[in-house]
Amino acid sequence: MEITNGIVQVAQNIYQNNKGSLLRTIIYTIGHFIIAITVLMLVADVSFTVALTDAIVEPIANSIWYFILDKWWASKSKN
Protein backbone atom coordinates (compact mmCIF):
# COMPACT_ATOMS: atom_id res chain seq x y z
CA MET A 1 0.00 0.00 0.00
CA GLU A 2 2.86 2.34 0.81
CA ILE A 3 4.38 1.85 -2.67
CA THR A 4 1.03 2.59 -4.31
CA ASN A 5 0.65 5.78 -2.28
CA GLY A 6 4.17 6.82 -3.26
CA ILE A 7 3.47 6.22 -6.96
CA VAL A 8 0.23 8.21 -6.75
CA GLN A 9 2.02 11.06 -4.98
CA VAL A 10 4.78 11.15 -7.61
CA ALA A 11 2.18 11.15 -10.40
CA GLN A 12 0.29 13.99 -8.72
CA ASN A 13 3.49 16.01 -8.33
CA ILE A 14 4.39 15.49 -12.00
CA TYR A 15 0.88 16.54 -13.02
CA GLN A 16 0.87 19.63 -10.79
CA ASN A 17 4.29 20.77 -12.05
CA ASN A 18 3.52 20.16 -15.72
CA LYS A 19 -0.21 20.84 -16.25
CA GLY A 20 0.25 23.16 -19.23
CA SER A 21 2.81 21.01 -20.98
CA LEU A 22 0.79 17.84 -20.45
CA LEU A 23 -2.36 19.44 -21.85
CA ARG A 24 -0.51 20.79 -24.89
CA THR A 25 1.13 17.40 -25.43
CA ILE A 26 -2.22 15.61 -25.33
CA ILE A 27 -3.77 18.11 -27.75
CA TYR A 28 -0.76 17.84 -30.07
CA THR A 29 -0.92 14.03 -30.01
CA ILE A 30 -4.64 13.98 -30.82
CA GLY A 31 -4.01 16.47 -33.63
CA HIS A 32 -1.16 14.33 -34.94
CA PHE A 33 -3.41 11.28 -35.06
CA ILE A 34 -6.18 13.19 -36.87
CA ILE A 35 -3.77 14.70 -39.41
CA ALA A 36 -2.01 11.39 -40.04
CA ILE A 37 -5.30 9.54 -40.50
CA THR A 38 -6.64 12.18 -42.88
CA VAL A 39 -3.47 12.32 -44.98
CA LEU A 40 -3.23 8.55 -45.24
CA MET A 41 -6.86 8.21 -46.22
CA LEU A 42 -6.58 10.94 -48.87
CA VAL A 43 -3.11 10.27 -50.26
CA ALA A 44 -2.73 6.52 -49.87
CA ASP A 45 -6.46 5.73 -50.22
CA VAL A 46 -6.46 3.34 -47.26
CA SER A 47 -9.30 2.48 -44.90
CA PHE A 48 -9.85 4.31 -41.63
CA THR A 49 -8.67 1.35 -39.55
CA VAL A 50 -5.42 1.01 -41.52
CA ALA A 51 -4.82 4.77 -41.26
CA LEU A 52 -5.58 4.74 -37.52
CA THR A 53 -3.21 1.85 -36.92
CA ASP A 54 -0.42 3.58 -38.82
CA ALA A 55 -1.09 6.91 -37.09
CA ILE A 56 -0.54 5.21 -33.72
CA VAL A 57 2.14 2.62 -34.51
CA GLU A 58 4.45 4.82 -36.60
CA PRO A 59 5.09 7.47 -33.89
CA ILE A 60 5.77 4.72 -31.36
CA ALA A 61 8.24 3.06 -33.74
CA ASN A 62 9.89 6.43 -34.42
CA SER A 63 10.18 7.07 -30.68
CA ILE A 64 11.90 3.73 -30.13
CA TRP A 65 14.25 4.41 -33.05
CA TYR A 66 15.07 7.87 -31.67
CA PHE A 67 15.75 6.46 -28.19
CA ILE A 68 18.15 3.85 -29.60
CA LEU A 69 19.84 6.45 -31.82
CA ASP A 70 20.18 8.89 -28.94
CA LYS A 71 21.68 6.26 -26.63
CA TRP A 72 24.15 5.22 -29.35
CA TRP A 73 25.01 8.86 -30.14
CA ALA A 74 25.54 9.71 -26.48
CA SER A 75 27.80 6.67 -26.03
CA LYS A 76 29.96 7.79 -28.97
CA SER A 77 30.08 11.39 -27.75
CA LYS A 78 31.57 10.34 -24.39
CA ASN A 79 34.59 8.74 -26.05
Protein Blocks (a to p, Z undefined) as FASTA:
>chain_A
ZZmmmmmmmmmmmmmmmmmmmmmmmmmmmmmmmmmmmmmmmmnopafklmmmmmmmmmmm
mmmmmmmmmmmmmmmmmZZ
